[in-house]
Amino acid sequence: MININDSLLKLLHSGVVLLKDWYTRKEVAQRLGVSKATVYNYAKQGKIHKIEDPHRLYREARYRRKEVDLLAEERKRNQPTGIRPSELAKELNVPVQRIYSLLRETDLPVDQLPAGEERMIYSIPNKTAEILRDKIKKAVPTRGTRAEFYHSQYDIALYQLFITKNGQKIRMMRNEEQEWGFFLPSGTWIPYVDGQNIFKYEPAYSIHQPNVSVKGYTDFSLPKNDEAIFLWIDFVYEVWGIENIRMRDLDEKIELSIKSGKRKIPISLPKILTEEKIRKFIVLGDIIFKEDEWTLISGYRRTTFDLPTNMLEQLRQVAEKNQLSMSEYVEQAIKERFERESI
């Protein structure tokens, strides 16, 4: 009888290198330079195939090595040079949706790489990136827009809480391709349509409230390393609704603006969200807390100044072109002037 260990030892001494014919999901992600959630999507699309393991001998999913290597070589051959939208967004400290919007709105040259039947990966050439940098630096809004955190077709909002059939709580997210869905604790990515149609995830609350006239905004900065901020977002969605807030999702924080004024508070505040803690989130404005009514105070003071009629019309047009209110455009212009004067 041949001893298996002896046989392996002889092969190793002879210089033969033994390679396993599979990768784990983590290894696939490293080989392709993508997230583990994207690996799940590739398998779902049939680009790579998971090795069946009916006896559950392995703790992590395995994928055929040859298929992964071929996909890696194909990606390497077809990968355009340039900067990814997500990288440019991080550099400019703006949501990646802003980059995609500009690419759709302009005829600037951009490279596209197929990634599935209906999705494309964009790579922005250096010249195009410079033009986008200039546009964004001149026109970035002072606050987030609704399109940055709300999907009107699906009627869902970023970080909105959902409930699974077995009562598990799960939050609405976006993956690195800016697709909407859910990350399970295991790291598995579930697209929103699958979560809704197959797994029957249900929203934990309504995200809509009557729209109120703007009386200014109270601004908050929510550090993502504090889990309490997601309870605060739940509370804000339920009490104010997406109609009365603005949100901007950044790498390490979430910028949240809520319309100022009095508001009835119909639900209880989670115990972890003390008044003191909420005040720590405020960066501009204030809150007066009462038992069932809060008053959010804007950090702005209304002022008036005179402009020639023709200049007022120019101001309206240029603010509209930059997707800003006239007040926001004036504020931005004054800030830029102050920055130049302080140099």
N, C-alpha and C positions, 0 to 999 in steps of 0.2 A: 504494500500500500504506500502511495506517495504522500509524504507529509507536506501539507499546504504551506506551512510556515517555512519549511526548508526550501520549497520551490520558489517562494517569493524572495527568500534570502539570496538564492542563486541568481535570480533575475537582477536583483539590485547590484550584486557584486559584478555581474557581467556588463553593467552600464546601461541596461534597459530601463527607461523611465516609464513608470506606470501612471497613466492619467485616467481619472474617473471620467465616464462619458456623460456627466451631468453637472449642472450648476444649481446651487440653491437660489432662492429668490433674491437674497442679498447679493450674492455673487453676480447674478444676471444684472442687477441694478448697477453694480460697480463696473461691469464689463461694458455696458451700453451707456453709462453716464446718465442714468435716469433714476427716478424714484421707484420704490417698491410698488407703489400704486400704479405707476405706468407699466411695470412688468405685468401686473395683473391685467391691465387693459390690452397689452400686446397678446397675452395668452387668449383673452376673450375674442380678439380679432383674428386669431389663428396664425399670427406671425411666428409664434413659438408654441410648443406643446408641452403641457405638464405631464410628467411621467406618473402613471397610475400607481398608487401604493395602497391596495385594498387591505393589507394587513397592518397598515400604519407603522411601518418599521422605521420611518424617518420622521423627525419632529417638524421639519420644514418642507414646503413644496419643492420639488426638483424639476428642472427643465433640461431638455436634450441639449447637450453641449454643442453638437454640430450645428443645430439650428441657430443657437444663440451666436456662435462665432460667425456664421454666414450673415446674420442680421447686422452684427457689429461691423463687418467689412463693408456691407452695403451702405450702412449709415456713414461710414468713413469716406466712401467714394462719393456719395451724393451730398454730404454735408456742405452747405455753402459757407463761405467765410464771411465774417461780419459779427455784429453783436446781436444777441437775442433780445427781444422786447423786454423780458423780465430783467435782464441785466441793465438795460438802459433805464428802465423805470426805477430800479434800485439806486442807480447813480444819481438820478434827478430827484429822488425822494417823492415820486408820484405813483399812483396806482397804475398797474400795467394796462388796465383798461384804457387809460388815457393814451397810451402809445398805440394800441390797436385802433382806437377811434381815429387818430390822426392818419394812420396808414390807410384806413378806409376812406377818409375824407379827401386825401390828396392823391396825386398821380406820381408821387415820388417812387423811384425804382426800389424794389425790395425783392429779395430772393425768397422762394417758397419751397419747402420740402414736404412731400406728401407724408402724412402720419395717420394712416387709416383711410377708410373710404370717403369720409366727409371732412376730415380735419387736415389743416396745413400747419406746419411749423415755419415761422418767419425768421429770417436772418437779415438784419439791416446793414447795408453797406455803409462804409465810413462817411461818405458824402451825405447820404440820406440821414444818418444819425446826427451829423452836425446841424442840418436844417431843423430836425426835430428838436434838438437841444435848444436852439434859438427860439423856436416857436413856444416851447413849453416854459422856458424861463420868462418869456414876455407875457404869457397868457394863463399861467396856472391859477385857478381860483383859490381864494383864501380859505374856502371851506370845501368839503367834499360835496359831490353832486349825488342825486338819487340814483343815477345809473351806476354809480360806483359800488353800491351796496344792495341794490334791489333789482330782481329779475322780473320785469313786468309780464312776460309771457307765462312764466311758471307761477307768478305771484308768491315769490319766496324772497327772503332777506338773508344777508350774510350773518352767520352765527345764530340764526333762529333755531329755537329748540324744537326737536321732533321726538315722538315717542314710538317705539317699535311695538309689535304685537305682544311681546312678552313684558312690556313695561319698561324696557331699557331706554335711557335718555341719550339722544344723539344730536349733534349740531350740524347745521348746514355749513358747508365749507366750499372752497374752490381749490382745485389742485394746481399743479405747476403749469398746466395748459389752460388755466382759467375756466375749466369746466366745473359746473355746479354738481355737488353730490355730498357724500358722507364718507369720512374715514372711520372704519371700525377700530376698536382697541387693538386688534391684531395688525393694523396697518393696511388692511384690505380697503380698496376704494370702491364705493358703490355709487354709480352715476345717479343723479336725481330721478330720472325717469324709471330706473330699476327700483329705486327705493320706494317710489310711489306706486308703480304698477305691479311689481312682483312681490316686494316685501311689505307693502302696505304701511309705510311709515306715515304717521299723522302729525300735523303741527300741534304743538302743545297749547297754542293760544293764537288769537287773531293779531295781525300786525297792522290793522287799519283803525284809524280814528278820524273824526271830522277834521278837515283842514281849517286851521285858524289863520287869521291875518297876521302877517309878520310884525312883531314888535321888537325886533332884534333877536339876537341869539345869546345863549349862555354856552360857553365852550368848555369842553372837558378833554383831558388827555388820559387815556386808559392804558397803562403798561400791561403788556401781554403776559408778563411773568406773574401777575396777580390774578388767580382764578376767579376772584370775586367780581372782576369786570364783566364776566359773561352773565352773571346774575343781574348786574346793573343793566346790561343790554336787554335782557329779557324784560325787566321791569319797564324800561324805556319804550320798548316795542308795544307792550300791553297798554301803557298809560298814554303815551303820546302818538304812537303809530308812526309808520314810515312817512306819513304826510307832513309831519311837523319836526322832522329831524334831518340832519345831514351827517354823513359818516365817510371817513377816509381810512382805509385799511393799509397800514404801513408794516414794515418788517418787525419792529419791536413795540409798536404801540398802535392804538386806534384813536383817531381824532373824531370826537363826537360833538355835534352842535345841536342844541335843543331850542326851539322857539321860546322866547321869554314870555312872561306873563303868568297869571294865576291859573292853577290847574287843580281840579278835584282829583284826589288820589283814591280810586275805588278798591285797590288791593293792598294787602299788607306788604311791607318791605321785608325782604329776607333778613334774618337777625344779623348776618355777617356784614350787611350794608348799613352800618351806623351812620348817623349824620356827619360825624367827624371824618369817617372814611370817604364819604361822598364829596365832602369839601376838599379833600386832598386831591381829588380828580379834577377840580375846577382850575382852569387856567385863565379864564376871563369872565367876569361877572360874579354872581352870588346867588344863594338860595335862602329864602325865609321858610323855615319848616313849621307847619301846623299839623294837627292830628290828621285831618282829612283834606287839607288843602296846602299846596306849596306855591310859592311865588318865585319864579326864576327871574333874576334881574340881569339885564343885558350889561355887558362890559363896555358898551358904547354910549356916548352921549350925543343926542341929536343936535345938529348945528345947521346953520344956513349961511350961504354966501352967494354973492351975485356973480352971474356970468353973462356975457353977451349972448343974445339969442342964437346966433349962428354957431357959437362955440358949444352951447348946450346941445344943439342938434348933432354936432360932431361927436360930442361926448357920448350921447346916446347910441350913435351908430358904431363907434369903436368898442364900446362896452358890449354891445350885442354881438359884434363880430367875435369877441374874445369870450363869449358865453359867461359874462359877468353882469351883475347889476351895476348901475352907474356909481353907487356908493362904493361897491367893491373895487371897481376900476380906479376911482379916485384914491381910495385907501392904498391900493397897490402902487400907484404912481408916486404918491407922497412918500411911501416907505422907501422906494428906490431912490428918490431924490435925497432923502435923509441919509441913506447909506453912502451915496456918492459924496455928500457934504462932509461926512464924518471921516472920510479917507484922508 
